Amino acid sequence: MLPLSTRFTLGPVITDEQRAFLDQHGFLVFAQVAKPDDVQMILGELDRIQASWLAEDRKFVNGIPIFMGKDAEGKPFVQRFTFTSMFSSSLREFVLDRRFDPIRTLIGADARVGHDEKDGVVVNRYINVPGSAYPRLGWHTDGLRDIFRGRMPQQMLNIGLHFDRISRADGGLRLIPGSHRQGFWDMCFRKLYFLSHGEDPAEIAVETESGDLTVHDGRLWHRVQQSPKTGPESLRRSMYVPYLTGPYEPKNALSPTPPYHHIGRFLRWARGKTT
């Protein structure tokens, strides 16, 4: 049996061994799929998009709120970008690169990148400084989204690209292996969604190098542990690409804000009142 810390190499196809690992544990780590030049391009595009959004005082993209906090110098800092590939042709070309075709087939032969669906290509930038809107994220499953849409939770694979070296000691992604196979009751009530941050005896830390790609089943219980470091050393950056099947459901500037984002905005406001 492979250890939970196994780092795979992404080849032209997903192997039977990799599929079995994903089925059993609910996640995979592929080593350094994005190359250093790719990472630098993406980070540069994020700075450019942030400057544009700040200049136009943008608060939402297609109904989804922008999480705005402060950086280590106290300047405005976008901490959650949505629909990012719609604002960068270079980033759009990157996420459509053929190297990711084996990942797409995990979702389905007809899977597409949802550039303008759900929240689009999302980039998170966690940082632990005064004024941060996003230093950590509490326990949750992504099945909550399906419940708000009035349907039973469906399998949703989260495809993440990571741009920083993150060890267990740095905080970062925590998940409970195998919890994607839990029943409906446990998915809803095992923990307090987003309010619970405590360590779980069954959790593991997903350690990454810059350029690593992770796959995890959204039905897993997962959270983001706050970095014990402060300032620039606490920065953790990751990008999530939505691979979708089924009906095409684009969003636009008139799209309403989903209920779960209203809840998230309230929780961030409440935390700011108590810290």
CYANA upper distance limits for C-alpha pairs under 8 A (distance plus 0.5 A):
  2 LEU  CA      6 THR  CA      7.12
  2 LEU  CA     21 PHE  CA      8.49
  5 SER  CA    206 VAL  CA      8.32
  6 THR  CA     29 VAL  CA      7.72
  7 ARG  CA     28 LEU  CA      8.07
  7 ARG  CA     29 VAL  CA      5.71
  7 ARG  CA     30 PHE  CA      6.14
  7 ARG  CA     31 ALA  CA      6.49
  8 PHE  CA     18 GLN  CA      8.26
  8 PHE  CA     28 LEU  CA      7.99
  8 PHE  CA     29 VAL  CA      6.48
  8 PHE  CA     30 PHE  CA      5.14
  8 PHE  CA     31 ALA  CA      6.60
  9 THR  CA     30 PHE  CA      5.78
  9 THR  CA     31 ALA  CA      6.25
 10 LEU  CA     14 ILE  CA      7.91
 10 LEU  CA     30 PHE  CA      6.34
 10 LEU  CA     31 ALA  CA      7.95
 10 LEU  CA     33 VAL  CA      7.54
 10 LEU  CA    102 PRO  CA      8.45
 11 GLY  CA    102 PRO  CA      8.09
 12 PRO  CA     99 ARG  CA      8.09
 12 PRO  CA    101 ASP  CA      8.37
 12 PRO  CA    102 PRO  CA      6.67
 13 VAL  CA    102 PRO  CA      5.52
 14 ILE  CA     18 GLN  CA      6.79
 14 ILE  CA     19 ARG  CA      7.29
 14 ILE  CA    102 PRO  CA      6.33
 14 ILE  CA    103 ILE  CA      7.86
 14 ILE  CA    106 LEU  CA      8.18
 15 THR  CA     19 ARG  CA      6.80
 16 ASP  CA     20 ALA  CA      6.58
 17 GLU  CA     21 PHE  CA      6.74
 18 GLN  CA     22 LEU  CA      6.75
 18 GLN  CA     28 LEU  CA      7.91
 19 ARG  CA     23 ASP  CA      6.61
 20 ALA  CA     24 GLN  CA      6.62
 21 PHE  CA     25 HIS  CA      6.39
 21 PHE  CA     26 GLY  CA      7.87
 21 PHE  CA     27 PHE  CA      7.87
 21 PHE  CA     28 LEU  CA      7.72
 22 LEU  CA     26 GLY  CA      5.15
 22 LEU  CA     27 PHE  CA      5.50
 22 LEU  CA     28 LEU  CA      6.49
 22 LEU  CA    216 HIS  CA      8.33
 23 ASP  CA     27 PHE  CA      8.48
 24 GLN  CA    178 GLY  CA      6.64
 25 HIS  CA    177 PRO  CA      5.27
 25 HIS  CA    178 GLY  CA      5.00
 25 HIS  CA    179 SER  CA      8.39
 26 GLY  CA    177 PRO  CA      6.61
 26 GLY  CA    178 GLY  CA      6.24
 26 GLY  CA    179 SER  CA      8.09
 26 GLY  CA    180 HIS  CA      6.74
 26 GLY  CA    216 HIS  CA      6.12
 26 GLY  CA    217 ASP  CA      5.75
 26 GLY  CA    220 LEU  CA      7.38
 27 PHE  CA    177 PRO  CA      8.06
 27 PHE  CA    214 THR  CA      7.71
 27 PHE  CA    215 VAL  CA      5.74
 27 PHE  CA    216 HIS  CA      4.54
 27 PHE  CA    217 ASP  CA      6.75
 28 LEU  CA    214 THR  CA      6.12
 28 LEU  CA    215 VAL  CA      5.54
 28 LEU  CA    216 HIS  CA      6.97
 29 VAL  CA    212 ASP  CA      7.56
 29 VAL  CA    213 LEU  CA      6.45
 29 VAL  CA    214 THR  CA      5.01
 29 VAL  CA    215 VAL  CA      7.01
 30 PHE  CA    212 ASP  CA      6.29
 30 PHE  CA    213 LEU  CA      5.58
 30 PHE  CA    214 THR  CA      6.61
 31 ALA  CA    209 GLU  CA      7.96
 31 ALA  CA    211 GLY  CA      7.71
 31 ALA  CA    212 ASP  CA      5.26
 31 ALA  CA    213 LEU  CA      7.04
 32 GLN  CA    209 GLU  CA      7.40
 32 GLN  CA    210 SER  CA      7.09
 32 GLN  CA    211 GLY  CA      4.71
 32 GLN  CA    212 ASP  CA      4.58
 32 GLN  CA    213 LEU  CA      7.24
 33 VAL  CA    211 GLY  CA      6.08
 33 VAL  CA    212 ASP  CA      6.07
 33 VAL  CA    213 LEU  CA      6.54
 34 ALA  CA     38 ASP  CA      6.33
 34 ALA  CA     39 VAL  CA      7.05
 34 ALA  CA    161 LEU  CA      8.05
 34 ALA  CA    210 SER  CA      8.41
 34 ALA  CA    211 GLY  CA      4.82
 34 ALA  CA    212 ASP  CA      7.12
 34 ALA  CA    213 LEU  CA      8.14
 35 LYS  CA     39 VAL  CA      6.87
 35 LYS  CA    211 GLY  CA      6.50
 36 PRO  CA     40 GLN  CA      6.77
 36 PRO  CA    210 SER  CA      8.36
 36 PRO  CA    211 GLY  CA      7.62
 37 ASP  CA     41 MET  CA      6.67
 38 ASP  CA     42 ILE  CA      6.74
 38 ASP  CA     94 PHE  CA      8.42
 39 VAL  CA     43 LEU  CA      6.69
 39 VAL  CA    163 PHE  CA      6.91
 39 VAL  CA    210 SER  CA      8.26
 39 VAL  CA    211 GLY  CA      7.25
 40 GLN  CA     44 GLY  CA      6.56
 41 MET  CA     45 GLU  CA      6.70
 41 MET  CA     90 SER  CA      8.50
 42 ILE  CA     46 LEU  CA      6.78
 42 ILE  CA     91 LEU  CA      7.01
 43 LEU  CA     47 ASP  CA      6.98
 44 GLY  CA     48 ARG  CA      6.91
 45 GLU  CA     49 ILE  CA      6.61
 45 GLU  CA     88 SER  CA      7.47
 45 GLU  CA     91 LEU  CA      8.06
 46 LEU  CA     50 GLN  CA      6.50
 47 ASP  CA     51 ALA  CA      6.75
 48 ARG  CA     52 SER  CA      6.90
 49 ILE  CA     53 TRP  CA      6.66
 49 ILE  CA     87 PHE  CA      7.42
 49 ILE  CA     88 SER  CA      8.42
 50 GLN  CA     54 LEU  CA      6.55
 50 GLN  CA     77 PHE  CA      8.14
 50 GLN  CA     78 VAL  CA      6.88
 51 ALA  CA     55 ALA  CA      6.60
 52 SER  CA     56 GLU  CA      6.93
 53 TRP  CA     57 ASP  CA      6.42
 53 TRP  CA     58 ARG  CA      5.70
 54 LEU  CA     58 ARG  CA      6.92
 58 ARG  CA     66 ILE  CA      8.39
 59 LYS  CA     65 PRO  CA      6.49
 59 LYS  CA     66 ILE  CA      6.05
 60 PHE  CA     64 ILE  CA      5.75
 60 PHE  CA     65 PRO  CA      4.83
 60 PHE  CA     66 ILE  CA      5.92
 61 VAL  CA     65 PRO  CA      6.98
 61 VAL  CA     66 ILE  CA      7.59
 61 VAL  CA     82 THR  CA      7.26
 61 VAL  CA     83 PHE  CA      7.70
 61 VAL  CA    252 ASN  CA      8.49
 61 VAL  CA    253 ALA  CA      7.20
 62 ASN  CA    251 LYS  CA      6.34
 62 ASN  CA    252 ASN  CA      5.13
 62 ASN  CA    253 ALA  CA      4.76
 62 ASN  CA    254 LEU  CA      7.10
 62 ASN  CA    255 SER  CA      6.17
 62 ASN  CA    256 PRO  CA      8.31
 63 GLY  CA    251 LYS  CA      8.43
 63 GLY  CA    252 ASN  CA      7.92
 63 GLY  CA    253 ALA  CA      6.77
 63 GLY  CA    254 LEU  CA      7.30
 63 GLY  CA    255 SER  CA      5.56
 63 GLY  CA    256 PRO  CA      5.61
 63 GLY  CA    257 THR  CA      5.14
 63 GLY  CA    258 PRO  CA      8.27
 64 ILE  CA     82 THR  CA      7.77
 64 ILE  CA    119 ASP  CA      7.39
 64 ILE  CA    256 PRO  CA      8.47
 64 ILE  CA    257 THR  CA      6.13
 64 ILE  CA    258 PRO  CA      8.09
 64 ILE  CA    261 HIS  CA      7.88
 65 PRO  CA    257 THR  CA      8.15
 65 PRO  CA    261 HIS  CA      7.97
 66 ILE  CA     78 VAL  CA      7.54
 66 ILE  CA     79 GLN  CA      8.20
 66 ILE  CA     80 ARG  CA      6.51
 66 ILE  CA     81 PHE  CA      6.79
 66 ILE  CA     82 THR  CA      7.76
 67 PHE  CA     78 VAL  CA      6.50
 67 PHE  CA     79 GLN  CA      5.84
 67 PHE  CA     80 ARG  CA      5.55
 67 PHE  CA     81 PHE  CA      7.94
 67 PHE  CA    133 ALA  CA      7.14
 67 PHE  CA    134 TYR  CA      8.09
 68 MET  CA     76 PRO  CA      7.20
 68 MET  CA     77 PHE  CA      6.21
 68 MET  CA     78 VAL  CA      5.13
 68 MET  CA     79 GLN  CA      6.20
 68 MET  CA     80 ARG  CA      7.87
 68 MET  CA    133 ALA  CA      6.88
 69 GLY  CA     76 PRO  CA      6.33
 69 GLY  CA     77 PHE  CA      5.61
 69 GLY  CA     78 VAL  CA      6.72
 69 GLY  CA     79 GLN  CA      6.86
 69 GLY  CA    131 GLY  CA      6.33
 69 GLY  CA    132 SER  CA      5.16
 69 GLY  CA    133 ALA  CA      5.17
 69 GLY  CA    134 TYR  CA      7.74
 70 LYS  CA     74 GLY  CA      5.54
 70 LYS  CA     75 LYS  CA      5.72
 70 LYS  CA     76 PRO  CA      5.23
 70 LYS  CA     77 PHE  CA      5.37
 70 LYS  CA     78 VAL  CA      8.40
 70 LYS  CA    129 VAL  CA      7.91
 70 LYS  CA    130 PRO  CA      7.80
 70 LYS  CA    131 GLY  CA      5.65
 70 LYS  CA    132 SER  CA      5.67
 70 LYS  CA    133 ALA  CA      7.94
 71 ASP  CA     75 LYS  CA      5.92
 71 ASP  CA     76 PRO  CA      6.91
 71 ASP  CA     77 PHE  CA      5.89
 71 ASP  CA    127 ILE  CA      7.87
 71 ASP  CA    129 VAL  CA      7.42
 71 ASP  CA    131 GLY  CA      8.34
 71 ASP  CA    132 SER  CA      7.59
 71 ASP  CA    231 GLY  CA      8.32
 72 ALA  CA    129 VAL  CA      6.49
 72 ALA  CA    130 PRO  CA      8.49
 72 ALA  CA    231 GLY  CA      5.50
 72 ALA  CA    232 PRO  CA      6.56
 74 GLY  CA    130 PRO  CA      8.29
 74 GLY  CA    131 GLY  CA      7.88
 78 VAL  CA    125 ARG  CA      8.04
 79 GLN  CA    123 VAL  CA      8.33
 79 GLN  CA    124 ASN  CA      6.16
 79 GLN  CA    125 ARG  CA      5.14
 79 GLN  CA    126 TYR  CA      6.90
 79 GLN  CA    133 ALA  CA      7.68
 79 GLN  CA    134 TYR  CA      6.90
 80 ARG  CA    122 VAL  CA      7.41
 80 ARG  CA    123 VAL  CA      6.13
 80 ARG  CA    124 ASN  CA      5.09
 80 ARG  CA    125 ARG  CA      6.76
 81 PHE  CA    121 VAL  CA      8.50
 81 PHE  CA    122 VAL  CA      5.94
 81 PHE  CA    123 VAL  CA      5.50
 81 PHE  CA    124 ASN  CA      7.04
 82 THR  CA    119 ASP  CA      6.07
 82 THR  CA    120 GLY  CA      6.28
 82 THR  CA    121 VAL  CA      6.40
 82 THR  CA    122 VAL  CA      5.08
 82 THR  CA    123 VAL  CA      7.20
 83 PHE  CA     87 PHE  CA      7.96
 83 PHE  CA    115 HIS  CA      6.60
 83 PHE  CA    116 ASP  CA      6.72
 83 PHE  CA    119 ASP  CA      6.42
 83 PHE  CA    120 GLY  CA      4.52
 83 PHE  CA    121 VAL  CA      5.41
 83 PHE  CA    122 VAL  CA      6.76
 84 THR  CA     88 SER  CA      7.37
 84 THR  CA     91 LEU  CA      8.27
 84 THR  CA    115 HIS  CA      8.45
 84 THR  CA    120 GLY  CA      7.36
 84 THR  CA    121 VAL  CA      5.81
 84 THR  CA    122 VAL  CA      6.76
 84 THR  CA    123 VAL  CA      7.82
 85 SER  CA     89 SER  CA      7.27
 85 SER  CA     91 LEU  CA      5.90
 85 SER  CA     92 ARG  CA      5.17
 85 SER  CA    115 HIS  CA      6.78
 85 SER  CA    120 GLY  CA      8.08
 85 SER  CA    121 VAL  CA      6.53
 86 MET  CA     92 ARG  CA      7.56
 86 MET  CA    115 HIS  CA      7.01
 86 MET  CA    116 ASP  CA      7.82
 88 SER  CA     92 ARG  CA      6.70
 89 SER  CA     93 GLU  CA      6.60
 90 SER  CA     94 PHE  CA      6.72
 91 LEU  CA     95 VAL  CA      6.86
 92 ARG  CA     96 LEU  CA      6.93
 93 GLU  CA     97 ASP  CA      6.87
 95 VAL  CA    100 PHE  CA      8.04
 95 VAL  CA    113 VAL  CA      8.44
 95 VAL  CA    241 VAL  CA      7.93
 96 LEU  CA    100 PHE  CA      7.79
 96 LEU  CA    113 VAL  CA      8.10
 97 ASP  CA    101 ASP  CA      8.18
100 PHE  CA    104 ARG  CA      6.91
101 ASP  CA    105 THR  CA      6.88
102 PRO  CA    106 LEU  CA      7.34
103 ILE  CA    107 ILE  CA      7.93
104 ARG  CA    108 GLY  CA      7.07
104 ARG  CA    109 ALA  CA      7.87
104 ARG  CA    111 ALA  CA      6.66
104 ARG  CA    112 ARG  CA      8.06
104 ARG  CA    243 TYR  CA      7.07
105 THR  CA    109 ALA  CA      5.71
105 THR  CA    110 ASP  CA      8.43
105 THR  CA    111 ALA  CA      7.61
107 ILE  CA    111 ALA  CA      6.67
107 ILE  CA    157 LEU  CA      7.63
107 ILE  CA    243 TYR  CA      7.34
107 ILE  CA    244 LEU  CA      7.84
107 ILE  CA    245 THR  CA      8.15
108 GLY  CA    245 THR  CA      7.60
110 ASP  CA    245 THR  CA      7.08
111 ALA  CA    243 TYR  CA      6.33
111 ALA  CA    244 LEU  CA      5.70
111 ALA  CA    245 THR  CA      5.43
112 ARG  CA    243 TYR  CA      5.81
112 ARG  CA    244 LEU  CA      5.83
112 ARG  CA    245 THR  CA      7.10
113 VAL  CA    241 VAL  CA      7.45
113 VAL  CA    242 PRO  CA      6.12
113 VAL  CA    243 TYR  CA      5.15
113 VAL  CA    244 LEU  CA      6.76
114 GLY  CA    118 LYS  CA      7.73
114 GLY  CA    120 GLY  CA      6.13
114 GLY  CA    121 VAL  CA      7.88
114 GLY  CA    241 VAL  CA      8.26
114 GLY  CA    242 PRO  CA      5.93
114 GLY  CA    243 TYR  CA      6.58
114 GLY  CA    244 LEU  CA      6.63
115 HIS  CA    120 GLY  CA      5.23
115 HIS  CA    121 VAL  CA      6.61
115 HIS  CA    242 PRO  CA      8.15
116 ASP  CA    120 GLY  CA      5.77
116 ASP  CA    250 PRO  CA      5.73
116 ASP  CA    251 LYS  CA      6.27
116 ASP  CA    252 ASN  CA      8.16
117 GLU  CA    248 TYR  CA      8.20
117 GLU  CA    249 GLU  CA      6.31
117 GLU  CA    250 PRO  CA      5.16
117 GLU  CA    251 LYS  CA      6.22
118 LYS  CA    249 GLU  CA      8.31
118 LYS  CA    250 PRO  CA      8.12
118 LYS  CA    251 LYS  CA      7.84
120 GLY  CA    241 VAL  CA      7.74
120 GLY  CA    242 PRO  CA      6.94
121 VAL  CA    239 MET  CA      7.58
121 VAL  CA    240 TYR  CA      6.30
121 VAL  CA    241 VAL  CA      5.36
121 VAL  CA    242 PRO  CA      6.77
122 VAL  CA    239 MET  CA      6.09
122 VAL  CA    240 TYR  CA      5.64
122 VAL  CA    241 VAL  CA      7.20
123 VAL  CA    237 ARG  CA      7.68
123 VAL  CA    238 SER  CA      6.16
123 VAL  CA    239 MET  CA      4.71
123 VAL  CA    240 TYR  CA      6.79
124 ASN  CA    236 ARG  CA      8.41
124 ASN  CA    237 ARG  CA      6.17
124 ASN  CA    238 SER  CA      5.91
124 ASN  CA    239 MET  CA      6.81
125 ARG  CA    134 TYR  CA      8.05
125 ARG  CA    235 LEU  CA      7.25
125 ARG  CA    236 ARG  CA      6.18
125 ARG  CA    237 ARG  CA      5.03
125 ARG  CA    238 SER  CA      7.25
126 TYR  CA    134 TYR  CA      5.94
126 TYR  CA    135 PRO  CA      5.58
126 TYR  CA    136 ARG  CA      7.28
126 TYR  CA    234 SER  CA      8.10
126 TYR  CA    235 LEU  CA      6.11
126 TYR  CA    236 ARG  CA      5.63
126 TYR  CA    237 ARG  CA      6.97
127 ILE  CA    132 SER  CA      6.99
127 ILE  CA    134 TYR  CA      7.23
127 ILE  CA    135 PRO  CA      5.61
127 ILE  CA    227 SER  CA      8.18
127 ILE  CA    230 THR  CA      8.00
127 ILE  CA    231 GLY  CA      7.56
127 ILE  CA    232 PRO  CA      7.80
127 ILE  CA    234 SER  CA      5.83
127 ILE  CA    235 LEU  CA      5.03
127 ILE  CA    236 ARG  CA      7.06
128 ASN  CA    132 SER  CA      6.85
128 ASN  CA    134 TYR  CA      8.41
128 ASN  CA    135 PRO  CA      5.51
128 ASN  CA    226 GLN  CA      7.65
128 ASN  CA    227 SER  CA      6.99
128 ASN  CA    228 PRO  CA      8.45
128 ASN  CA    229 LYS  CA      7.51
128 ASN  CA    230 THR  CA      5.58
128 ASN  CA    231 GLY  CA      6.67
128 ASN  CA    234 SER  CA      6.19
128 ASN  CA    235 LEU  CA      7.70
129 VAL  CA    135 PRO  CA      8.22
129 VAL  CA    230 THR  CA      6.30
129 VAL  CA    231 GLY  CA      6.09
133 ALA  CA    268 ARG  CA      7.20
135 PRO  CA    226 GLN  CA      6.09
135 PRO  CA    227 SER  CA      7.98
136 ARG  CA    223 ARG  CA      8.33
136 ARG  CA    224 VAL  CA      5.72
136 ARG  CA    225 GLN  CA      6.03
136 ARG  CA    226 GLN  CA      5.11
136 ARG  CA    227 SER  CA      8.40
137 LEU  CA    194 PHE  CA      6.98
137 LEU  CA    197 HIS  CA      8.05
137 LEU  CA    223 ARG  CA      5.99
137 LEU  CA    224 VAL  CA      5.32
137 LEU  CA    225 GLN  CA      7.39
137 LEU  CA    226 GLN  CA      8.28
138 GLY  CA    193 TYR  CA      7.33
138 GLY  CA    194 PHE  CA      4.38
138 GLY  CA    195 LEU  CA      6.14
138 GLY  CA    196 SER  CA      5.94
138 GLY  CA    197 HIS  CA      5.37
138 GLY  CA    222 HIS  CA      8.40
138 GLY  CA    223 ARG  CA      5.62
138 GLY  CA    224 VAL  CA      7.09
138 GLY  CA    225 GLN  CA      8.47
139 TRP  CA    191 LYS  CA      7.41
139 TRP  CA    192 LEU  CA      7.68
139 TRP  CA    193 TYR  CA      6.19
139 TRP  CA    194 PHE  CA      5.61
139 TRP  CA    195 LEU  CA      7.62
139 TRP  CA    196 SER  CA      6.14
139 TRP  CA    197 HIS  CA      6.53
139 TRP  CA    221 TRP  CA      6.82
139 TRP  CA    222 HIS  CA      5.90
139 TRP  CA    223 ARG  CA      5.06
139 TRP  CA    224 VAL  CA      8.35
140 HIS  CA    191 LYS  CA      8.13
140 HIS  CA    192 LEU  CA      8.28
140 HIS  CA    193 TYR  CA      5.51
140 HIS  CA    194 PHE  CA      6.34
140 HIS  CA    221 TRP  CA      5.96
140 HIS  CA    222 HIS  CA      6.21
140 HIS  CA    223 ARG  CA      6.98
141 THR  CA    187 MET  CA      7.60
141 THR  CA    193 TYR  CA      8.43
141 THR  CA    218 GLY  CA      6.37
141 THR  CA    219 ARG  CA      5.64
141 THR  CA    220 LEU  CA      6.27
141 THR  CA    221 TRP  CA      5.51
141 THR  CA    222 HIS  CA      6.93
142 ASP  CA    146 ASP  CA      8.19
142 ASP  CA    156 MET  CA      8.27
142 ASP  CA    218 GLY  CA      5.39
142 ASP  CA    219 ARG  CA      6.25
142 ASP  CA    220 LEU  CA      8.39
143 GLY  CA    147 ILE  CA      7.00
143 GLY  CA    152 MET  CA      8.41
143 GLY  CA    153 PRO  CA      5.33
143 GLY  CA    154 GLN  CA      7.55
143 GLY  CA    187 MET  CA      8.08
143 GLY  CA    218 GLY  CA      7.30
143 GLY  CA    219 ARG  CA      6.18
144 LEU  CA    148 PHE  CA      6.84
144 LEU  CA    153 PRO  CA      8.00
144 LEU  CA    188 CYS  CA      8.29
145 ARG  CA    149 ARG  CA      6.92
145 ARG  CA    153 PRO  CA      8.42
145 ARG  CA    260 TYR  CA      7.74
146 ASP  CA    150 GLY  CA      6.90
146 ASP  CA    151 ARG  CA      5.94
146 ASP  CA    152 MET  CA      6.66
146 ASP  CA    153 PRO  CA      5.68
146 ASP  CA    154 GLN  CA      7.61
147 ILE  CA    151 ARG  CA      5.90
147 ILE  CA    152 MET  CA      6.65
147 ILE  CA    153 PRO  CA      7.09
148 PHE  CA    259 PRO  CA      7.84
148 PHE  CA    260 TYR  CA      8.05
153 PRO  CA    219 ARG  CA      8.22
155 GLN  CA    217 ASP  CA      7.30
155 GLN  CA    218 GLY  CA      7.42
155 GLN  CA    219 ARG  CA      7.38
156 MET  CA    217 ASP  CA      6.28
156 MET  CA    218 GLY  CA      5.70
156 MET  CA    219 ARG  CA      7.70
157 LEU  CA    215 VAL  CA      6.82
157 LEU  CA    216 HIS  CA      6.05
157 LEU  CA    217 ASP  CA      5.03
157 LEU  CA    218 GLY  CA      6.21
157 LEU  CA    243 TYR  CA      8.39
158 ASN  CA    214 THR  CA      8.30
158 ASN  CA    215 VAL  CA      6.02
158 ASN  CA    216 HIS  CA      5.72
158 ASN  CA    217 ASP  CA      6.60
158 ASN  CA    218 GLY  CA      6.59
158 ASN  CA    240 TYR  CA      7.17
158 ASN  CA    241 VAL  CA      7.79
158 ASN  CA    242 PRO  CA      7.55
159 ILE  CA    213 LEU  CA      7.58
159 ILE  CA    214 THR  CA      6.33
159 ILE  CA    215 VAL  CA      5.28
159 ILE  CA    216 HIS  CA      7.39
159 ILE  CA    240 TYR  CA      5.92
159 ILE  CA    241 VAL  CA      6.04
159 ILE  CA    242 PRO  CA      7.49
159 ILE  CA    243 TYR  CA      8.44
160 GLY  CA    213 LEU  CA      6.01
160 GLY  CA    214 THR  CA      5.52
160 GLY  CA    215 VAL  CA      6.87
160 GLY  CA    238 SER  CA      6.99
160 GLY  CA    239 MET  CA      5.92
160 GLY  CA    240 TYR  CA      4.92
160 GLY  CA    241 VAL  CA      7.05
161 LEU  CA    211 GLY  CA      6.84
161 LEU  CA    212 ASP  CA      6.31
161 LEU  CA    213 LEU  CA      5.04
161 LEU  CA    214 THR  CA      6.96
161 LEU  CA    238 SER  CA      6.00
161 LEU  CA    239 MET  CA      5.59
161 LEU  CA    240 TYR  CA      6.96
162 HIS  CA    208 THR  CA      7.39
162 HIS  CA    209 GLU  CA      7.64
162 HIS  CA    210 SER  CA      6.18
162 HIS  CA    211 GLY  CA      6.00
162 HIS  CA    212 ASP  CA      5.96
162 HIS  CA    213 LEU  CA      6.90
162 HIS  CA    214 THR  CA      8.47
162 HIS  CA    237 ARG  CA      6.72
162 HIS  CA    238 SER  CA      4.92
162 HIS  CA    239 MET  CA      7.03
163 PHE  CA    209 GLU  CA      7.72
163 PHE  CA    210 SER  CA      4.76
163 PHE  CA    211 GLY  CA      6.02
163 PHE  CA    212 ASP  CA      7.98
163 PHE  CA    236 ARG  CA      7.94
163 PHE  CA    237 ARG  CA      6.04
163 PHE  CA    238 SER  CA      6.44
164 ASP  CA    208 THR  CA      7.73
164 ASP  CA    209 GLU  CA      6.44
164 ASP  CA    210 SER  CA      4.97
164 ASP  CA    211 GLY  CA      8.16
164 ASP  CA    236 ARG  CA      6.59
164 ASP  CA    237 ARG  CA      6.90
165 ARG  CA    207 GLU  CA      8.28
165 ARG  CA    208 THR  CA      6.13
165 ARG  CA    209 GLU  CA      4.77
165 ARG  CA    210 SER  CA      5.87
166 ILE  CA    170 ASP  CA      6.18
166 ILE  CA    171 GLY  CA      7.84
166 ILE  CA    172 GLY  CA      7.26
166 ILE  CA    207 GLU  CA      6.02
166 ILE  CA    208 THR  CA      5.74
166 ILE  CA    209 GLU  CA      6.94
166 ILE  CA    236 ARG  CA      8.00
167 SER  CA    171 GLY  CA      7.56
167 SER  CA    172 GLY  CA      8.19
167 SER  CA    205 ALA  CA      8.34
167 SER  CA    206 VAL  CA      8.26
167 SER  CA    207 GLU  CA      5.36
167 SER  CA    208 THR  CA      7.24
168 ARG  CA    172 GLY  CA      7.58
168 ARG  CA    205 ALA  CA      6.10
168 ARG  CA    206 VAL  CA      7.85
168 ARG  CA    207 GLU  CA      6.70
169 ALA  CA    227 SER  CA      8.25
169 ALA  CA    228 PRO  CA      8.16
170 ASP  CA    226 GLN  CA      8.48
170 ASP  CA    227 SER  CA      5.65
170 ASP  CA    228 PRO  CA      7.04
170 ASP  CA    229 LYS  CA      7.70
170 ASP  CA    234 SER  CA      7.77
171 GLY  CA    224 VAL  CA      7.61
171 GLY  CA    225 GLN  CA      5.14
171 GLY  CA    226 GLN  CA      5.77
171 GLY  CA    227 SER  CA      4.92
171 GLY  CA    228 PRO  CA      7.39
172 GLY  CA    205 ALA  CA      7.66
172 GLY  CA    206 VAL  CA      7.77
172 GLY  CA    207 GLU  CA      8.22
172 GLY  CA    224 VAL  CA      5.52
172 GLY  CA    225 GLN  CA      5.47
172 GLY  CA    226 GLN  CA      7.23
172 GLY  CA    227 SER  CA      7.53
172 GLY  CA    236 ARG  CA      7.90
173 LEU  CA    205 ALA  CA      6.45
173 LEU  CA    206 VAL  CA      6.02
173 LEU  CA    207 GLU  CA      8.24
173 LEU  CA    222 HIS  CA      7.68
173 LEU  CA    223 ARG  CA      6.48
173 LEU  CA    224 VAL  CA      5.08
173 LEU  CA    225 GLN  CA      6.86
174 ARG  CA    203 GLU  CA      6.71
174 ARG  CA    204 ILE  CA      6.04
174 ARG  CA    205 ALA  CA      5.14
174 ARG  CA    206 VAL  CA      6.59
174 ARG  CA    222 HIS  CA      6.03
174 ARG  CA    223 ARG  CA      5.82
174 ARG  CA    224 VAL  CA      6.41
174 ARG  CA    225 GLN  CA      7.29
175 LEU  CA    203 GLU  CA      5.76
175 LEU  CA    204 ILE  CA      6.17
175 LEU  CA    205 ALA  CA      7.32
175 LEU  CA    206 VAL  CA      8.11
175 LEU  CA    220 LEU  CA      7.26
175 LEU  CA    221 TRP  CA      6.27
175 LEU  CA    222 HIS  CA      4.65
175 LEU  CA    223 ARG  CA      6.98
176 ILE  CA    200 ASP  CA      8.42
176 ILE  CA    202 ALA  CA      6.28
176 ILE  CA    203 GLU  CA      4.89
176 ILE  CA    204 ILE  CA      6.85
176 ILE  CA    220 LEU  CA      6.95
176 ILE  CA    221 TRP  CA      6.21
176 ILE  CA    222 HIS  CA      6.99
177 PRO  CA    202 ALA  CA      8.01
177 PRO  CA    203 GLU  CA      7.46
177 PRO  CA    204 ILE  CA      7.94
177 PRO  CA    220 LEU  CA      7.65
178 GLY  CA    182 GLN  CA      8.27
178 GLY  CA    220 LEU  CA      7.60
179 SER  CA    219 ARG  CA      7.67
179 SER  CA    220 LEU  CA      5.43
179 SER  CA    221 TRP  CA      6.76
180 HIS  CA    217 ASP  CA      7.02
180 HIS  CA    218 GLY  CA      7.95
180 HIS  CA    219 ARG  CA      5.10
180 HIS  CA    220 LEU  CA      4.83
180 HIS  CA    221 TRP  CA      7.90
181 ARG  CA    219 ARG  CA      8.34
181 ARG  CA    220 LEU  CA      8.49
182 GLN  CA    186 ASP  CA      6.72
182 GLN  CA    187 MET  CA      7.03
183 GLY  CA    187 MET  CA      6.80
184 PHE  CA    188 CYS  CA      6.82
185 TRP  CA    189 PHE  CA      6.46
185 TRP  CA    190 ARG  CA      8.02
186 ASP  CA    190 ARG  CA      5.16
187 MET  CA    219 ARG  CA      8.00
187 MET  CA    221 TRP  CA      8.30
191 LYS  CA    196 SER  CA      6.99
192 LEU  CA    196 SER  CA      5.83
197 HIS  CA    223 ARG  CA      7.95
197 HIS  CA    225 GLN  CA      8.13
199 GLU  CA    203 GLU  CA      7.66
208 THR  CA    212 ASP  CA      6.55
216 HIS  CA    220 LEU  CA      7.99
227 SER  CA    234 SER  CA      6.08
228 PRO  CA    234 SER  CA      7.91
229 LYS  CA    233 GLU  CA      6.77
229 LYS  CA    234 SER  CA      5.56
230 THR  CA    234 SER  CA      5.69
231 GLY  CA    235 LEU  CA      7.92
251 LYS  CA    255 SER  CA      6.28
257 THR  CA    261 HIS  CA      7.19
257 THR  CA    262 HIS  CA      7.77
258 PRO  CA    262 HIS  CA      7.46
259 PRO  CA    263 ILE  CA      7.05
260 TYR  CA    264 GLY  CA      6.78
261 HIS  CA    265 ARG  CA      6.66
262 HIS  CA    266 PHE  CA      6.80
263 ILE  CA    267 LEU  CA      6.78
264 GLY  CA    268 ARG  CA      6.77
265 ARG  CA    269 TRP  CA      6.68
266 PHE  CA    270 ALA  CA      6.56
267 LEU  CA    271 ARG  CA      6.58
268 ARG  CA    272 GLY  CA      6.71
269 TRP  CA    273 LYS  CA      6.94
270 ALA  CA    274 THR  CA      7.06
271 ARG  CA    275 THR  CA      6.66
